[in-house]
Amino acid sequence: MAAGKEIRGKIKSVENTKKITKAMEMVAASKMRKAQDRMRAARPYSEKVRNIASHLGQANPEYVHAFMKPNDAKKAGFIVVTTDKGLCGGMNTNVLRTVTQKIKDLQAQGIGTQAVAIGNKGLGFLNRVGADVVAHATQLGDTPHLEKLIGPVKVLLDAYTRGEIQVVYLCFTRFINTMKQEPVVQKLLPLSSDEMRDQTAQSGSHGWDYLYEPDAQTVIDDLLVRYVEALVYQSVAENMASEQSARMVAMKAATDNAGNVIAELKLVYNKTRQAAITKELSEIVAGAAAV
């Protein structure tokens, strides 16, 4: 029964793996709810900042912030948001594939690229493909903190303000629902005044007027920086919610697959054991007949 002993060893190994994947599924399910609540809690702030920014763009059109001015630099910046850990299905692969395609399209137009990596997986991938990584933020934990994100992102924002970068893209995985997450590459800079006013135009055509303290330029400068930071924070929150959802689904699939493998191995073991018993009985019967 050497073969039977080997099969029993495989069954035991797969059962241990199944216990691990089941535990990881339950942990991801627990973290998923908190990540989704955090993501939804951040949405009203980002929406409010977006509305105020669009209102200010209408109320003070004579002043144009640097983030709203296009330039002719032959370089693009990417903020790539991925996870620190793996075992979350094809989530990171999908967003990195989208980023790679976008980079190839820009390089075909003669535009160079710089990248800021948020998350270990994106940092490792960008280093492997030889991308110019100017800053990174890793080990964010289960709760994103804005102070850890401001520094790396500010590198690209300052480069855009100096006119060294033509456009900045924000790349992350948007949370749709527990079973669906989609990779997104959206333009972060330059901010289009027309796009910022769309939502206001839909809600009504009335004008906006504000009293600025100390002055309009200072208020708009600070507000648009906060606007960009809110978008980056929201993208990280969306990515974390997507991560836990994808990991829960992936670990559930792994647990189910482990159960199927165990069932198949038990069937093979029973067949092997039955064949060995039949062979022994045949030998006994043949020996008795010979006597």
C-alpha positions, 0 to 999 in steps of 0.5 A: 500500500505504498501508493495508498500511503502517498495518497493519504499524505497528499490528502493531509497536505491539501486539508491543511491548505484548505484550513489556511485558505478558509481562515484567510477567507474569513479574515478578508471578509471581516476586513472587507466590511471595514474597508467598504465603510471607510471608502464610503465615508470618504466619498462625501468629502471628495464629492464636496471638495469637487463641488466647491472647486467647480463653484470656485472655478465659476466664481473667479474665472480670472484666476487660473491655478497651475493645476488647470494650465496645460503645458507642452512637456514631453513627459507624463506622470503615473500614480499607480495604486496597488496592494502590499500583499498578494493572494487577491486574484488578478486584481493587481495584474489587471491594473498593471496591465492597463498601466503598461498599455497606457505607457506604451501608447505614450511612448509611441507618441514620444512621451516619457514617463515617471511613476509614483508607486503606492503599494509593494506589488506596483513598486516591484512591477515598475522596477522590473520593467525599468520604469522611472520610479521617483517616489513610493509609499508602501506598508500602508496597513489596513487603514490608509493615512493621508500623511503617508501619501502626501509626500510621494504624490507631491513629487509629481504635483511639484513637477507638474507645477514646474512644467516638467510633466504634461499630464498626471494619471491616477491608476487604481482599482475601483470598487463596484461590488463584492464580486466586481472591481475594475481597473481605472486610469483617469487623468488627474492633472491638468484639471479641466474647468469644463469637466469640473463644471459639468456637475454644477451645470447639471444641478442648475445654471445659477451663479456662485459668489464667494468672499475670500479670506485672505484672497482668492488666489490663496484660497484656490491654491490651497483648495485645489491641492486638497482636491487632488489629495482627496482624489488620491486618498479616495483611490487608495480607499477604493483599492483597499476595499477592492483588495479585501473583496478580491482576496475573499473571493479568491480564498473562497475559490481556493477553499472550494477547489481544495475540497474538490481535490480532496474528494478526487484524492479520496476516490483514487485512494478508495479505488487503489485500496479496493484494487489491493484488497481484490488482488490479495483475495485473488492470490489467496483463492489461487493459492487455495486452488493450487493446493 
